[in-house]
Each structure stands twice: as C-alpha cells, then as structure tokens.
Amino acid sequence: MKSLRTLSSAGFLVLLAACFSTSSASGQPSEGRSSNWDNLKSLTPGQEIRVVMNNFKSYQGGFESLSDDGITLRQAAGDQTLARKDIFRVSQKMGHDHPSRNPLIGAVVGTWAGLGIGLAANQVIFSHVNCTLGPAFNCGNPPNPHWDIILASVGVLAGTAIGAAVPTHAWRNLYRAR
C-alpha cells in the first residue's frame, strides 16, 4: 500500500471520496427515523414547530393536532391545517431563547480579542523604537495611539453585533418526506 506522501493527486482524491462515502453510509439513514410520520406523535400541543412545504414555503407556530392526512398548527392569524402530501419537513424547536446571552458572550470575546491584538500591535510598534535615551523618552516618535484601547472598543462593538446575529436555538427534524 502506498503511503500518503507517494500517493498521486488522483489517488488522494479517490481515497478522500472513499472516506466521505463510508462516513455518510455509517450516518443516520435518510429513510428510517426522520421519514416516519409517527415521529410527530411525540409532539405536545403548544410546542413550537416549523413545517416546510414541498414548494419550500415555511410555516411556524404551535403544534395543535396530527392526523394521517396532515398537521394543524396555531399561528397568530389562526389555526393552519397542512396536508401531509404537501409537507416536505417538520422540525421541532429545541431549547429556550436567551436573547441577551449571545450578544453578551460576543462582547466579552470581542473585547478580549481586540485587547490582545491591540497589545500585540503596541509591542510591534514600540519594538522598532531605536533610541539611545531609553524607552522612557519618546525620541521624536508620534505619541502612542493606545491600539489596545482602540481595538478593544472595536472588538466589543463587533462582538456584540455578531453575537446578536447568531441564533439562540436549534431545530430538530422529526419528519422528512421520502
């Protein structure tokens, strides 16, 4: 058997494709658990669900009822009954919303990242000072713009914005049409 170092690029691609095909074959089958309509019997009334239709139109609301012919969900405009034959996927909302958690985490991470980059920038800028009077004297260089404070401020703003954009909950597929 050839080692990876002597393997040609075509042979490497074949090996890579074989790895991906075996890993996808060992994963959960598309038919089986998620293609079973009976999985929806585990839903309780009021539970948040999302239904994607075959035309990719999406409905989200609270679960109301289930029959062999379709599913009913409650929306702000009223109850909506969707035919089983038109349904592509049904997903259940997992977890709870924490709208202030992700922006807070983003702000903390952004602040520390900006501070670290700023401190590194200050080191790089002042490591090039070649002055015989010592580091306490400015030696005619422009004043230090305090990159640590500037980049920490930018980091807190960027981290908060990114954290606010990240969704706080996940969806689990319960049913997928074959």
C-alpha positions in Angstrom: 0.0 0.0 0.0 1.3 3.4 -0.9 1.9 6.0 1.8 0.1 9.3 1.7 3.3 11.1 0.7 3.8 9.0 -2.5 0.1 9.0 -3.4 -0.8 10.9 -6.6 -3.3 13.7 -6.5 -5.9 11.5 -8.3 -5.3 8.6 -5.9 -5.6 11.0 -3.0 -9.0 12.2 -4.3 -10.2 8.6 -4.7 -9.1 7.9 -1.1 -10.8 11.1 0.1 -14.0 10.2 -1.7 -14.0 6.7 -0.2 -13.6 8.2 3.3 -16.6 10.5 2.8 -18.7 7.8 1.3 -18.1 5.4 4.2 -18.7 8.2 6.8 -22.0 9.1 5.1 -23.0 5.5 4.9 -22.5 5.0 8.6 -24.6 8.1 9.4 -28.3 8.1 10.1 -30.2 6.8 7.1 -32.4 9.3 5.3 -35.2 6.7 5.4 -36.0 5.4 8.8 -36.3 7.6 11.8 -36.9 11.0 10.2 -39.1 9.8 7.4 -41.6 8.3 9.7 -44.9 10.3 10.2 -45.4 8.6 13.5 -42.4 10.6 14.9 -44.8 13.5 15.1 -46.9 11.8 17.7 -44.3 12.8 20.3 -45.3 16.5 19.9 -47.3 18.1 22.6 -50.0 20.8 22.0 -48.4 24.3 22.0 -44.9 23.0 21.2 -43.1 25.2 18.7 -42.7 23.6 15.2 -41.7 24.6 11.7 -43.3 23.0 8.7 -41.6 23.3 5.3 -43.8 22.5 2.3 -42.8 20.9 -1.0 -42.8 24.3 -2.6 -40.4 25.4 0.2 -42.9 27.8 1.8 -42.4 27.6 5.6 -44.9 27.8 8.4 -44.0 28.2 12.1 -46.3 28.1 15.1 -47.5 26.0 18.0 -48.5 22.3 17.4 -52.2 21.7 17.7 -53.1 18.3 16.3 -52.0 15.5 14.0 -53.9 13.1 11.7 -52.9 10.6 9.0 -53.9 13.3 6.4 -52.0 16.3 7.9 -50.9 18.5 10.7 -52.5 21.5 12.3 -50.5 24.4 13.9 -51.6 27.6 15.6 -50.3 30.8 14.2 -51.2 34.4 15.1 -53.6 34.6 12.2 -55.4 31.4 13.4 -55.1 27.6 13.0 -53.5 26.3 9.8 -54.0 22.8 8.6 -51.4 21.5 6.2 -51.9 18.4 4.0 -49.4 15.6 4.6 -48.9 15.1 0.9 -47.6 18.7 0.5 -45.3 18.6 3.5 -41.5 18.2 2.9 -40.2 18.6 6.5 -41.4 19.1 10.1 -39.0 20.4 12.7 -39.3 20.8 16.5 -37.7 23.8 18.3 -35.2 22.7 20.8 -34.2 24.8 23.9 -35.2 28.2 25.0 -34.5 31.7 23.7 -31.9 33.7 25.5 -31.8 36.9 23.6 -29.3 38.7 25.7 -26.8 35.8 26.1 -25.2 35.7 22.7 -24.5 39.5 22.4 -23.0 39.4 25.9 -20.7 36.5 25.1 -19.8 38.2 21.8 -19.0 41.4 23.6 -16.7 39.7 26.1 -14.9 37.6 23.4 -14.6 40.7 21.1 -13.2 42.8 23.9 -10.5 40.3 24.8 -9.7 39.6 21.2 -9.4 43.4 20.5 -7.3 43.9 23.6 -4.9 41.1 22.7 -4.5 42.3 19.2 -4.0 45.9 20.4 -1.4 44.9 22.9 0.4 43.0 20.2 0.2 46.0 17.9 1.7 48.2 20.6 4.6 45.8 21.1 5.3 45.7 17.4 5.1 49.5 17.1 7.4 50.2 20.1 9.8 47.3 19.4 11.0 49.3 16.4 11.9 52.4 18.5 15.7 52.7 18.3 16.6 55.4 20.8 19.8 55.8 22.8 17.9 57.8 25.5 15.9 54.7 26.6 12.3 53.7 26.3 11.1 56.4 28.8 11.8 59.1 26.2 9.7 59.4 23.1 12.7 60.2 20.9 10.6 62.2 18.4 8.2 59.4 17.6 4.5 60.2 17.4 2.6 59.6 20.7 1.2 56.1 21.3 -2.3 55.9 20.0 -3.1 53.1 22.5 -4.1 50.4 20.0 -5.1 48.2 22.9 -8.0 50.5 23.9 -9.0 51.3 20.3 -9.1 47.7 19.2 -10.8 46.6 22.4 -13.6 49.1 21.7 -13.9 47.9 18.1 -13.9 44.3 19.4 -16.8 44.9 21.9 -18.9 46.5 19.1 -18.1 43.8 16.6 -18.6 41.0 19.1 -21.9 42.4 20.3 -23.2 42.7 16.7 -22.0 39.2 15.7 -23.5 37.7 19.0 -26.8 39.3 18.3 -26.9 37.8 14.8 -26.3 34.3 16.0 -29.5 32.3 16.6 -30.0 31.1 20.2 -32.0 27.9 19.5 -31.8 24.9 17.3 -34.3 22.8 15.3 -34.5 19.0 15.3 -36.1 17.3 12.2 -38.9 15.0 13.2 -40.2 14.2 9.8 -38.9 14.4 6.2 -40.7 13.3 3.2 -39.1 10.5 1.2 
